[in-house]
Amino acid sequence: MKCPHCDETITVSLTTGSEKPKKVPERGTRIPPDWQLTEADREFAASKGVQDCAGLAGAFKDYWVGRAGKGAIKVNWSSVWRNWVRNRDNFKPGKGGAAGTTESERRAIITSRIQLAGE
């Protein structure tokens, strides 16, 4: 529609009033350089049996500082910490970690690859 006074185009949007405004998603961030555990984060870790909270928090921070790309962007770092604590046993040496292999299995795979490369 054109304005009768200045010839500018006017956009008119009619709503019935029942439409809810769309929620804008929160923007995530990388882990802050000065990140530290909150007391609630510390208490959560203790409740899950973490003995060395400072050591686990250091590993957590180092991991996320070193991570690149969109996977390092998070909305709620306390939530990420709680998941890290819950899943810590899945990533201990010898447990197989994300790859699902033990240290001896990894060595066997590397040895096989070296032998195949030499053929």
C-alpha positions in Angstrom: 0.0 0.0 0.0 1.3 3.5 -0.8 1.2 6.4 1.6 -1.1 9.1 0.2 1.2 11.8 1.5 4.7 10.8 0.5 4.4 7.8 -1.9 6.3 5.4 0.4 5.3 1.8 0.5 3.6 0.9 3.8 3.4 -2.7 5.0 0.3 -3.5 7.1 0.1 -6.6 9.1 -3.3 -7.6 10.5 -3.4 -10.1 13.4 -6.4 -11.5 15.3 -4.7 -11.0 18.7 -4.6 -14.8 19.3 -1.2 -15.1 17.7 1.6 -15.4 20.2 4.9 -13.6 19.5 7.7 -15.9 18.4 10.2 -16.6 21.1 13.7 -15.7 20.0 16.1 -18.5 21.0 18.9 -17.6 23.4 22.3 -17.2 21.9 25.0 -19.6 23.0 28.6 -18.6 23.8 32.0 -20.2 24.1 33.1 -21.0 27.6 34.2 -17.8 29.3 38.0 -17.5 29.9 37.3 -16.8 33.6 34.8 -19.7 33.9 34.7 -21.3 37.4 32.4 -23.8 39.0 29.5 -22.3 41.0 28.7 -23.7 44.4 25.7 -25.5 43.0 27.9 -27.1 40.3 30.4 -28.2 42.9 27.6 -29.7 45.1 26.1 -31.5 42.1 29.5 -33.1 41.3 30.0 -34.1 45.0 26.5 -35.7 45.0 27.5 -37.8 42.0 30.7 -39.1 43.8 33.3 -36.8 42.2 36.3 -36.9 44.5 38.6 -34.4 42.7 36.2 -31.7 41.6 39.0 -29.2 40.9 40.7 -31.7 38.6 37.6 -32.6 36.7 36.7 -28.9 36.4 40.1 -28.2 35.0 39.8 -31.0 32.4 36.3 -29.7 31.5 37.5 -26.1 31.0 40.6 -27.2 29.0 38.4 -29.4 26.7 35.9 -26.6 26.0 38.6 -23.9 25.5 40.4 -26.1 23.0 37.2 -27.1 21.1 36.6 -25.4 17.8 33.5 -24.7 15.8 29.8 -24.6 16.5 30.1 -27.6 18.8 31.9 -25.3 21.3 28.9 -22.9 21.5 26.6 -23.6 24.5 23.6 -21.8 26.0 24.0 -23.1 29.6 27.4 -24.0 30.8 26.1 -25.3 34.1 24.0 -27.8 32.2 27.0 -28.8 30.1 29.0 -29.4 33.4 26.2 -31.6 34.8 26.2 -33.7 31.7 30.0 -33.9 31.8 29.8 -35.2 35.4 27.1 -37.7 34.6 29.1 -39.1 31.6 32.6 -38.9 33.0 32.8 -42.7 33.5 32.2 -43.2 29.7 35.5 -41.4 28.9 38.0 -42.8 31.3 41.1 -44.5 29.9 40.5 -48.2 29.3 36.7 -47.7 29.3 36.7 -47.3 25.5 35.6 -43.7 25.5 33.7 -42.4 22.5 35.4 -44.8 20.1 34.4 -47.9 22.1 37.9 -49.4 22.2 40.3 -50.1 24.9 44.0 -49.0 24.9 45.2 -52.4 23.8 42.6 -52.5 21.0 43.8 -49.1 19.8 47.4 -50.3 19.8 46.4 -53.4 17.8 44.6 -51.2 15.2 47.6 -48.9 14.9 50.0 -51.8 14.5 47.7 -53.3 11.8 47.6 -50.0 9.9 51.4 -49.7 10.0 51.7 -53.2 8.7 49.2 -52.6 5.9 51.0 -49.3 4.9 54.3 -51.2 4.6 52.8 -53.7 2.1 
